Amino acid sequence: MEGTVEIRFAINKNGDVTHVEVVKSINNVLDKAAIKAVEKLPRAHPGMEMDKPGLTYYTVPVKINFR
């Protein structure tokens, strides 16, 4: 089973991953695996607006290949 799931998520002002959701689904199993992978991302640098950290959204493809 393999495919690419598009995931949308946010990095909050503390650098934590939040608001994880599937934008382009393949199937329930791959969707859950992609969500789990994104939720495990390490703390990141938040986006800045007018020199203040804020909520920043990203959409990324997550390629999954189960053998």
C-alpha positions, 0 to 999 in steps of 0.5 A, spaced: 500 500 500 502 506 498 500 513 496 501 521 497 496 524 502 496 532 503 496 534 510 495 541 513 497 543 520 499 549 524 505 551 528 503 555 534 507 561 537 510 556 542 513 552 536 508 546 537 504 542 531 497 543 532 490 543 527 493 537 523 488 535 518 487 531 511 487 535 505 487 530 500 485 523 502 488 516 499 484 511 504 483 511 512 489 507 513 494 512 510 491 518 512 492 516 519 499 514 518 500 521 515 497 524 521 501 520 526 507 522 522 506 530 522 504 530 529 510 527 531 514 532 528 519 536 533 518 543 536 519 548 530 520 555 530 514 559 529 512 564 524 513 571 525 509 577 524 511 584 526 516 581 530 511 577 534 511 569 533 504 567 531 500 561 528 503 559 521 499 554 517 503 549 512 500 544 507 505 538 505 505 532 501 506 525 505 509 520 501 507 513 505 510 506 502 508 500 506 511 493 504 
